[in-house]
Amino acid sequence: MRAKIVVACLSVGWLSDCFAAAVDLPKQTARTVTSGDMLHWSIGLLVVLGVFFFCVWGVRKIGGITVNGAEKMRVVGGLSLGIREKVVLLQVGKKQLVLGVTPGRIDTLHVLEGDDCLHSELSPVDHSFAQHLMRVMKGRSDV
């Protein structure tokens, strides 16, 4: 069995040597890089980068398209409580959610409905979100 493997390896090596000897390939000399080559490479790089940035721009524009119901949810306001903690007012349909946001967690602090809503689309806002939140928190001590 070993003899067959040795004979097969030798015959493959001998065939490749015969093929290489039969086909005389000219030896290639080293070519110098010219300024024209550099210009072609630079133009090619600029074209590739242009296509890349065009695709990124297109993805950002397409990202603005909303799925059914997504346009009904928006952030109305926010209040920073510290370096990493925030209170955010989120409008979802006709409800407003007061959310506590930390790096590892989002908690619903309160749900506002109907007349309790801090900001409606029909009435203009004359006070800041922080003032409205403080007014609601003082008025509802049971929460």
HELIX and SHEET records of a PDB file:
HELIX    1   1 ARG A    2  ALA A   22  1                                  21    
HELIX    2   2 SER A   35  GLY A   63  1                                  29    
HELIX    3   3 ALA A   70  LYS A   72  5                                   3    
HELIX    4   4 GLY A  114  ASP A  116  5                                   3    
HELIX    5   5 PHE A  129  GLY A  139  1                                  11    
SHEET    1   A 4 MET A  73  SER A  80  0                                        
SHEET    2   A 4 LYS A  86  VAL A  92 -1                                        
SHEET    3   A 4 LYS A  95  THR A 102 -1                                        
SHEET    4   A 4 ARG A 105  GLU A 113 -1                                        
END                                                                             
